[in-house]
Amino acid sequence: MSEHSQQIEDVARVIRARIGGEASPAEDAVGTARLAARIGRASAPRRQFYLGAAVAFAAACLVAFGYASSTRLGYVVSAREGSTSAGATASSGSAVAFSDGSRIRLAAGAVGQVESTSFRGAVFRLEDGALEADVVHRQLTHWSVKAGPFTVDVKGTRFAVSWSPVARRFVLTLHEGAVDVRGDLLPEARRVQTGERLVVDLVAQRSWLEKGVAPTPQSETVVPGAPSAASEPSTVEGPAPVISPAAGAASAQHGQASKSALGPSWTERVAAGDFRGVVDDAQRRGPDGVLTQAASADLSALADAARYVGDRALSTRALNAQRQRFPGTERAAVAAFLLGKLAEESGNLAGAAESYARYLSERPSGTFAQEALGRRMLTLRGADPKAAAEAAREYLQRFPQGPRAGPARQIAGQP
Amino acid sequence: MPSENSAKTLPWRNPPASVAESRAEDAALVALLLERSPAAASAVWVRFAPGVRRILRRAIWPHGDVEDLVQDVFVILFRKLDTLRDPASLRPFVFSITATVAATELRKIRVRRWLRLTPDGILPDQTGTSRDDDGREVLSKTYAVLSRVADRDRMAFVLRTLEGFELLEVASALNMSVSSVKRRVARVHERIEREIRRDSGLTAHIGLPARESKEQP
């Protein structure tokens, strides 16, 4: 308002004082009722408007939204804990609600984004972690969920997907309906039906289908891939997964998780959703020992598990250990990105920006480069607008159609 | 996932504490609307109707009742909600529609003015009818100026100067560049100042410096 002279301020003050926007409750009620009549083209007697304004208004809105049924889907990203965020990118604990009633919920620590929408459905990309999808079936419905090199084609169903770019592992569990999955190690589209679980382990170069997986109640918040007594596979197609325990000094030298006949590795358990079990296991063994001896894969798994159960301190320690003990590796670079996310979640924006910069310097074209650059831009915005603008310009140059292109243009001061 | 209950618990009636909070509430509201929540439809009305009404009144004063226009805004809002790409941008979306509705009405007024006896369609003030004649005079003179500027200049003045919108918000609502907004607002300010300086009584009322001191330094 600095461009306003005192004279203009005086004029504005007079106008503001004399022309307001107030309406009495009665005027408001009449207004909503008239609006209901206009939108809904209601023919009810006038007195009903006064008696049932709220009801009529609600009905009118339903009519209004009915017009949108043949147009592109709308959606909103909202966080589980009441606060909400907007835009195409969803992260830890978020839910994405689409205008056709379909929903996608991300597990804690997961990152994904809506790539596109159409009148038939949407394409959602899961970058990391797990999600649960509930897609409403309609005529011509076509949805896709992409996770790493995999694409799940959906007509209308309820399912869970998890993808770990570090463990290179994809898991799809069908609660209802059927989907087709395409991707690495799947030479042709693989049909997965109710009660089945498809697992593709790119590290082990194996895929298999588990049958007889118990369907999860619709109302339950499911951690994808989480095993239960009732969900043990009764039939397994293809080779059985390698069963290996966590932590072993010898293999840790090579960054590989050690194996024994005692049980699944931490990576396996995280992929199956047993986050609490992995954290408890680490606590039993003693975190200090684990962090100095565990294999690189186990440190990643532990960091993920701790992050998923909300133990940021342990997750941070595991990620720092990863960076110190296995510098220069892909996991160490990813650890920098995840450290940024943890710092951001705890309000340490400067630390977050630094970690994102570290990831970008180590993996300028890495899996998380777009996300890291976007997040760095946003975390710098308050404290260092100049650096934020620089990051925004770089973002726009590299990812002009990216999910944060809008904020980037704003920060960069571009129209 | 927001539920219908959250529409009842969120402080829709109170101004949000920050822009971020406002955007978060808007996004939640859109989510609820898309879920066909009746509470959300009412919440949208409660949240935005006063602002919409105020802008429309200030935009078209002294021409008639704005209630029909307020409803036009909400009818368009509900029909176009699916085109809103960023749910957190509900507020600018609403006020962009408001600006469009106001501009359309101003065009109609301009046409109707041809049939009237006064050049600006505003009837002359009757003396001795107001307790605040000076304030009334300021209002009248200002809107006489506004009636002679372009509709987009007038809307830029209303949103920026009277409503206190940020330049970016005005630019977004009027679909023009920030520099264009600045230019248009400055142009209106200059004309208002010039008009008011012609009247020494008004100058005294609103604390303007004496005409001579400004124009003959």
Interface residues (C-beta under 8 A of the other chain):
Chain A: M1 E3 H4 S5 Q6 Q7 I8 D10 V11 A12 V14 I15 R16 A17 R18 I19 G20 G21 E22 A23 E27 D28 G31 T32 R34 L35 R38 I39 A54 V55 F57 A58 A60 C61 L62 A64 F65 Y67 A68 T71 R72 L73 G74 Y75 V76 V77 S78 R80 G82 S83 T84 S85 A86 G87 A95 A97 F98 S99 G101 R103 R105 G406 Q410 P415
Chain B: M1 P2 S6 R23 A24 E25 D26 A27 A28 V30 A31 L33 L34 E35 R36 P38 A41 S42 W45 V46 A49 P50 G51 V52 R53 R54 I55 R57 R58 W61 E67 V70 Q71 F74 V75 F78 R79 L81 D82 T83 L84 D86 P87 A88 S89 G135 R136 V138 L139 T142 T161 L162 G164 L168 S177 V178 K182 V185 A186 H189 I192 E193 I196 I206 G207 L208 P209
